[in-house]
Each structure stands twice: as structure tokens, then as C-alpha cells.
């Protein structure tokens, strides 16, 4: 058996660790954990650094039915070493004794429940996904690492989402050095936080207490999508019809941890619906009244949408690279807009057009950027009541929907 002991955020080792350590032939852990443990005489020690050599050493002991103890911070089954051990040796070989995770401890210090929090790891990973989750959700815990700490997170959020509060929890469980500090993203960006950071919480404090939930984690996806046009404030029917929006959402594929652009957003109906799926969303709109309309629709549906006032493609140069883009406007600039979006998008670009003349140029822009391109002409007729209790079909205006998808084999070199 491999005994995995979580040290939690309190005492160096929990009380039941002593009996496991007394029988161990091999003890694996960080240098501080090994220094704090009372190891049996003659037991081999492996200081955790690169994981592969440690796993190889563990395997040699397992093959000889030797006793192995692995010491790990917090709860080792929560973004911890249990995953790697279970994949290599099988879950049935593991005796896991969890400690309290840094996430649970940090929320406890604030007196907040965390069953509705989204937890994302930036440890050893690009900060991009964590940033997008923080932009889209009101309560996020970020597990940090070198190059992806409070300063980097604060710098990224200060410009895009400056209303958030960052809670930086350092040295949790250490009675002498523990610190839990509330700072703005801008304040976090200019601090040197050292190496003792345990976790960073990103909060919209106005929504920190959500209603009672039955499912932990992020809010489940919307119960319905392609909402009726009447669900949004719009001007002179300048809104994507729900039939078009349904297929556009299917091709955009918005999801947690991603960034979506809605270019020429108009009412912001596509932006709002993407945000309801958990994505971070930037809506680009050139009219001032459109900007206010998008903000009002986002607030009405309880989602965060960053609204940028300006004309594409010029204004796009200041934005972070998106995972997918919806283009619902553009006029004469449409080919240039599609070209810029196709260069920047990591996955897909979807274009809606009412004018037949613009279809070839948009298609050429997508294929010219190396995308696999497809599309449809959407024509629908809706039920409409007539006097006398009968019904007719009322045709909606036809819309061309094109989409380009970046082929998997060509993703090398795309910004990660």
C-alpha cells in the first residue's frame, strides 16, 4: 500500500501519520514535510521535485511490497498528488488520509461558504484560463504558482475586471506568518508576494453569498438557450433571431475558462448567452446607445460582459486573444474584421450576414486564414395567430451563417 498523508494547513503532520511513518521503507515529500516528520531509522527519503523520478522510486518499492508514505500539502486529492499516484499504481493501492485544503481554509478565514466557488489551478499552467474564470464568475479560488501569482493575476484583472477584490492568503496554518489580505487587482499587481502564497480568492463581493445550492461548483449551464428576442432590450429588431443564435452558439461552443468576442454586438444577445454558459465575454459595439443596451441586458440576465466601445477592426488590437468569435456586424469592413478575428481566434469564428454580397469575401477571409469553413442559409417561418383561432406561418428574414474552425493539426504556433 501507498499511504498518502495530507498535512492540511495546520500542524506539520496529522496525528494518524505517526503509525504510517513507523512502518515506512520509503517516505516521499517536500523538503519541509520531511524535516517536520519523525522518520523511522533506515527509511529512504525522496524529496519531491520532478514527479517522474519519485514515481519510479515508489514503483520499485511497490513491486517488492514495501511500505510507502507520501506527504503532501493540504488535501492531496484536491489538485494534488493522488491523481498521479492513482494513474500510475491504481486507486486500490492508495490509503489517502486527507488534510484540510488551502481553499477551504481561506474561505473559512473569511466566514464565507465555498460550495458555489469555482476552483481553478494556475500552478504550472498558463494563467489564461484562471483569468477568464475570474472575469466570468463572482467567486473563484485560484491555486497559484511561480509566474502565475497574485501580482500576475492582479495585473491582468486591473484593466479588464477592476471591480473584483483579491484575497491573498499566505502561509495558512502558520500561527506566526499567516496573512489574509484584501487588495484590489491594481494593488496586487505592484506587490512582491514572496513564495508563501497558499491561494488567491477573486470575489465580486456584491454576489459573494449565493442562494442555497444543491450542486457544488460553478452554476450548472442554462436550462435553455437561444432565448426569445423579447428577453432582450433591442432597437428596431436589430437583434440576432433565436433560430440564428441557436446554431451560432452551437458553433461557438462557449465554455468555462474561455474568452469569446461578440463583434458588432448590437443588443449583446449572443454575448449574454455565451456568458450564461460560463465563458468570459467581450462585446464590441461602435454606438454609445448600443453599449448601454448591452450592459443593461447583461445585468438583467445576471452575467458579466465586458463592453468595449469602438469600431472593429481597429479596436480589436487592444483585446486579449479569444477562443472563439461571433461577428454579427461589420458592414463594408466585414472582410477586414473576419481576417483579423481569424488570425487571433484559437478555435472558431462564426459570421452572421443578411447581405448575400458579403458571403464570398467572408468565406475567403476564413479559408485564407487556414480555417475549415462551412455554412448554411437559415430560413425559418414562425407560427403566427390569425383572427378566428387559426394560425399562419410568418417568414423571418433569411440569414447566412458561416463558421470557420481551426484544424487541430494547425494549432501549433497559435498563442497558448
BELDAMO-V941996 format. One record per pair of residues at least 4 apart in sequence whose ideal C-beta (glycine too) atoms are under 6 Angstrom apart, sorted by the first residue. I is the first residue (numbers start at 1). J is the second residue. D is the distance in Angstrom with one decimal. If there is no record, write none. Layout:
BEGIN
i:I j:J d:D
i:I j:J d:D
END
This chain:
BEGIN
i:1 j:95 d:5.2
i:2 j:68 d:4.6
i:2 j:93 d:5.5
i:2 j:94 d:5.4
i:3 j:20 d:4.3
i:3 j:69 d:4.8
i:3 j:95 d:4.6
i:4 j:70 d:4.7
i:4 j:76 d:5.0
i:4 j:82 d:6.0
i:4 j:94 d:5.9
i:4 j:96 d:4.7
i:5 j:17 d:4.7
i:5 j:71 d:5.4
i:5 j:97 d:5.1
i:6 j:72 d:5.8
i:6 j:74 d:5.9
i:6 j:75 d:5.0
i:6 j:76 d:4.7
i:6 j:98 d:4.5
i:6 j:99 d:3.3
i:7 j:13 d:5.9
i:7 j:73 d:5.7
i:7 j:99 d:5.3
i:8 j:99 d:2.7
i:8 j:100 d:4.4
i:9 j:100 d:5.8
i:9 j:102 d:5.7
i:9 j:105 d:4.6
i:9 j:172 d:4.1
i:9 j:173 d:3.4
i:10 j:173 d:4.5
i:12 j:36 d:3.5
i:13 j:17 d:4.2
i:13 j:37 d:5.8
i:17 j:21 d:5.8
i:20 j:69 d:5.2
i:21 j:69 d:5.6
i:22 j:40 d:5.7
i:23 j:67 d:4.8
i:24 j:43 d:5.3
i:24 j:67 d:5.0
i:24 j:69 d:4.2
i:25 j:43 d:6.0
i:25 j:66 d:4.3
i:25 j:67 d:5.3
i:26 j:44 d:4.8
i:26 j:61 d:4.8
i:26 j:68 d:4.8
i:27 j:39 d:5.6
i:27 j:43 d:5.4
i:27 j:45 d:5.5
i:27 j:69 d:5.0
i:28 j:46 d:4.5
i:28 j:54 d:5.4
i:28 j:70 d:4.7
i:29 j:33 d:3.7
i:29 j:34 d:5.1
i:29 j:48 d:6.0
i:29 j:71 d:3.2
i:30 j:48 d:5.2
i:31 j:47 d:5.2
i:33 j:71 d:3.9
i:34 j:45 d:5.6
i:39 j:43 d:5.2
i:46 j:54 d:5.2
i:46 j:57 d:5.3
i:48 j:54 d:5.8
i:55 j:88 d:5.4
i:58 j:68 d:5.4
i:61 j:66 d:3.6
i:61 j:68 d:5.1
i:72 j:76 d:3.8
i:72 j:80 d:5.4
i:72 j:81 d:5.0
i:74 j:99 d:5.6
i:74 j:101 d:4.4
i:74 j:102 d:5.1
i:75 j:98 d:4.4
i:75 j:99 d:5.7
i:75 j:101 d:4.1
i:76 j:80 d:3.7
i:76 j:81 d:5.2
i:76 j:82 d:4.9
i:77 j:82 d:4.3
i:77 j:96 d:5.8
i:77 j:98 d:5.9
i:78 j:101 d:4.8
i:79 j:121 d:5.0
i:79 j:143 d:5.8
i:81 j:85 d:5.9
i:82 j:86 d:5.9
i:82 j:96 d:5.8
i:85 j:89 d:5.7
i:85 j:94 d:5.9
i:86 j:91 d:4.4
i:89 j:93 d:4.7
i:100 j:104 d:5.3
i:100 j:105 d:5.6
i:102 j:172 d:5.4
i:102 j:198 d:4.1
i:102 j:199 d:4.5
i:103 j:119 d:5.7
i:103 j:141 d:4.6
i:103 j:199 d:5.6
i:105 j:172 d:4.9
i:106 j:169 d:4.2
i:106 j:199 d:5.0
i:106 j:201 d:5.8
i:107 j:112 d:4.9
i:107 j:114 d:3.9
i:109 j:180 d:4.9
i:115 j:213 d:5.8
i:115 j:216 d:4.6
i:116 j:210 d:4.4
i:116 j:213 d:5.4
i:117 j:139 d:4.5
i:117 j:141 d:5.4
i:118 j:133 d:5.5
i:118 j:137 d:4.9
i:118 j:140 d:4.9
i:118 j:218 d:4.6
i:119 j:141 d:4.7
i:120 j:130 d:4.6
i:120 j:133 d:4.9
i:120 j:142 d:5.7
i:121 j:143 d:4.3
i:122 j:127 d:5.1
i:122 j:130 d:4.3
i:122 j:142 d:5.6
i:122 j:144 d:5.6
i:122 j:148 d:3.8
i:123 j:143 d:5.1
i:123 j:145 d:3.5
i:124 j:145 d:5.5
i:126 j:416 d:6.0
i:127 j:131 d:5.6
i:127 j:148 d:4.5
i:127 j:152 d:5.8
i:129 j:257 d:3.9
i:130 j:142 d:5.0
i:131 j:156 d:4.9
i:132 j:257 d:5.3
i:132 j:258 d:6.0
i:132 j:259 d:5.1
i:132 j:280 d:3.9
i:133 j:137 d:5.8
i:133 j:140 d:5.4
i:133 j:257 d:5.5
i:134 j:140 d:4.9
i:134 j:202 d:4.2
i:135 j:161 d:4.9
i:135 j:280 d:4.0
i:136 j:278 d:6.0
i:136 j:280 d:4.4
i:136 j:304 d:5.9
i:138 j:204 d:3.7
i:138 j:207 d:3.9
i:139 j:203 d:5.8
i:139 j:208 d:6.0
i:140 j:202 d:4.4
i:141 j:199 d:5.6
i:141 j:201 d:5.5
i:142 j:200 d:4.6
i:143 j:199 d:5.9
i:144 j:148 d:5.5
i:144 j:149 d:4.6
i:144 j:197 d:5.4
i:144 j:200 d:5.6
i:148 j:152 d:5.7
i:149 j:193 d:5.7
i:149 j:197 d:5.8
i:150 j:154 d:5.8
i:150 j:168 d:4.7
i:150 j:188 d:4.6
i:150 j:193 d:4.9
i:150 j:200 d:5.1
i:151 j:189 d:5.5
i:154 j:158 d:6.0
i:154 j:166 d:6.0
i:154 j:185 d:4.2
i:154 j:188 d:2.9
i:154 j:189 d:3.9
i:155 j:189 d:3.9
i:157 j:161 d:4.7
i:157 j:164 d:5.8
i:157 j:185 d:3.9
i:158 j:162 d:5.4
i:158 j:185 d:4.1
i:158 j:186 d:4.4
i:158 j:189 d:5.6
i:162 j:185 d:5.8
i:164 j:202 d:5.3
i:165 j:182 d:5.7
i:165 j:203 d:4.9
i:165 j:205 d:5.5
i:166 j:183 d:5.4
i:166 j:185 d:6.0
i:166 j:188 d:4.9
i:166 j:200 d:5.9
i:166 j:202 d:5.8
i:167 j:182 d:5.5
i:167 j:201 d:4.0
i:168 j:181 d:5.1
i:168 j:200 d:5.4
i:169 j:180 d:5.0
i:169 j:198 d:4.9
i:169 j:199 d:5.2
i:170 j:179 d:4.6
i:170 j:196 d:4.5
i:170 j:197 d:5.0
i:171 j:177 d:4.1
i:171 j:178 d:4.9
i:171 j:196 d:4.3
i:172 j:178 d:5.7
i:172 j:198 d:4.3
i:174 j:178 d:5.0
i:183 j:187 d:4.0
i:183 j:188 d:4.9
i:193 j:197 d:5.3
i:203 j:208 d:5.4
i:215 j:220 d:5.8
i:218 j:278 d:5.9
i:221 j:277 d:5.8
i:222 j:276 d:4.5
i:225 j:249 d:5.9
i:225 j:273 d:5.6
i:226 j:242 d:4.4
i:226 j:245 d:4.9
i:226 j:246 d:3.6
i:227 j:231 d:4.1
i:228 j:242 d:5.8
i:229 j:239 d:5.2
i:232 j:267 d:5.0
i:232 j:269 d:4.9
i:232 j:297 d:5.0
i:233 j:293 d:5.5
i:233 j:296 d:5.7
i:233 j:297 d:5.7
i:234 j:238 d:5.8
i:234 j:239 d:4.0
i:234 j:267 d:3.9
i:238 j:266 d:5.2
i:239 j:267 d:4.5
i:239 j:269 d:5.4
i:240 j:244 d:5.0
i:240 j:245 d:4.7
i:240 j:269 d:5.4
i:240 j:270 d:5.8
i:240 j:328 d:5.9
i:241 j:396 d:5.6
i:243 j:378 d:6.0
i:243 j:380 d:4.7
i:244 j:248 d:6.0
i:244 j:352 d:5.8
i:244 j:378 d:5.7
i:244 j:399 d:5.0
i:247 j:401 d:5.9
i:248 j:326 d:5.8
i:248 j:350 d:5.2
i:249 j:273 d:5.9
i:251 j:350 d:4.9
i:251 j:403 d:4.3
i:252 j:324 d:4.7
i:252 j:326 d:5.7
i:252 j:350 d:5.5
i:254 j:260 d:5.2
i:254 j:274 d:3.9
i:254 j:277 d:4.3
i:254 j:279 d:3.8
i:256 j:278 d:4.0
i:258 j:279 d:4.9
i:258 j:323 d:4.0
i:259 j:280 d:4.8
i:259 j:322 d:4.9
i:259 j:323 d:5.6
i:260 j:274 d:4.5
i:260 j:279 d:4.9
i:260 j:281 d:5.0
i:260 j:324 d:5.4
i:261 j:282 d:5.4
i:261 j:322 d:4.4
i:261 j:325 d:4.4
i:262 j:270 d:4.9
i:262 j:271 d:3.8
i:262 j:283 d:4.5
i:262 j:326 d:5.1
i:263 j:284 d:4.9
i:263 j:312 d:5.1
i:263 j:327 d:4.6
i:264 j:328 d:4.9
i:264 j:329 d:2.2
i:264 j:330 d:5.5
i:265 j:271 d:5.3
i:265 j:283 d:3.8
i:265 j:285 d:4.7
i:265 j:294 d:5.6
i:267 j:293 d:5.7
i:268 j:272 d:5.4
i:268 j:283 d:5.1
i:268 j:294 d:3.3
i:268 j:297 d:4.9
i:270 j:326 d:4.9
i:271 j:281 d:4.8
i:271 j:283 d:4.0
i:271 j:305 d:4.9
i:272 j:297 d:5.4
i:272 j:298 d:5.6
i:272 j:301 d:5.1
i:272 j:303 d:6.0
i:274 j:279 d:4.9
i:274 j:281 d:5.0
i:275 j:281 d:4.6
i:275 j:303 d:3.7
i:275 j:305 d:5.4
i:276 j:303 d:5.8
i:281 j:305 d:4.9
i:282 j:306 d:4.7
i:282 j:319 d:5.9
i:283 j:294 d:5.1
i:283 j:305 d:5.4
i:283 j:307 d:5.0
i:284 j:308 d:4.9
i:284 j:312 d:5.6
i:285 j:290 d:4.1
i:285 j:291 d:5.2
i:285 j:294 d:6.0
i:286 j:311 d:4.4
i:291 j:307 d:5.2
i:291 j:309 d:4.8
i:294 j:307 d:5.0
i:295 j:307 d:5.6
i:298 j:303 d:5.4
i:298 j:305 d:4.0
i:308 j:315 d:5.9
i:310 j:315 d:3.2
i:312 j:316 d:5.5
i:312 j:337 d:4.8
i:313 j:336 d:5.2
i:313 j:337 d:4.8
i:313 j:340 d:4.3
i:316 j:340 d:5.5
i:321 j:344 d:5.0
i:321 j:415 d:5.0
i:322 j:345 d:5.5
i:323 j:346 d:4.8
i:323 j:347 d:5.1
i:324 j:347 d:5.0
i:324 j:348 d:4.4
i:325 j:341 d:4.3
i:325 j:345 d:5.0
i:325 j:349 d:4.7
i:326 j:350 d:5.0
i:327 j:351 d:4.6
i:328 j:352 d:5.1
i:330 j:334 d:3.6
i:330 j:337 d:4.6
i:333 j:337 d:5.4
i:334 j:358 d:5.4
i:334 j:362 d:6.0
i:335 j:361 d:4.2
i:335 j:365 d:5.1
i:338 j:362 d:5.1
i:338 j:365 d:3.9
i:339 j:365 d:4.6
i:341 j:345 d:5.7
i:341 j:349 d:5.1
i:342 j:349 d:5.3
i:342 j:366 d:5.7
i:342 j:369 d:3.4
i:342 j:371 d:5.9
i:343 j:369 d:6.0
i:345 j:349 d:5.1
i:346 j:414 d:5.6
i:347 j:406 d:5.9
i:348 j:405 d:5.1
i:349 j:404 d:4.8
i:350 j:403 d:4.5
i:351 j:362 d:5.0
i:351 j:402 d:4.6
i:352 j:399 d:5.7
i:352 j:401 d:5.5
i:353 j:358 d:5.0
i:353 j:359 d:6.0
i:353 j:400 d:4.6
i:354 j:399 d:5.8
i:358 j:362 d:5.8
i:359 j:400 d:5.1
i:362 j:402 d:5.6
i:363 j:373 d:5.6
i:363 j:402 d:5.9
i:364 j:368 d:5.7
i:366 j:371 d:4.5
i:366 j:373 d:4.5
i:366 j:404 d:3.5
i:367 j:373 d:5.1
i:370 j:410 d:5.6
i:371 j:404 d:3.1
i:371 j:406 d:5.8
i:372 j:405 d:5.1
i:372 j:407 d:5.6
i:373 j:404 d:4.7
i:375 j:401 d:5.8
i:375 j:402 d:3.8
i:376 j:401 d:5.6
i:377 j:398 d:5.8
i:377 j:400 d:5.5
i:378 j:399 d:5.0
i:378 j:401 d:5.9
i:379 j:398 d:4.5
i:380 j:396 d:5.2
i:381 j:393 d:3.8
i:381 j:395 d:4.8
i:382 j:394 d:5.4
i:383 j:391 d:5.2
i:384 j:392 d:5.4
i:384 j:394 d:3.9
i:385 j:391 d:5.8
i:386 j:390 d:4.8
i:386 j:392 d:5.3
END
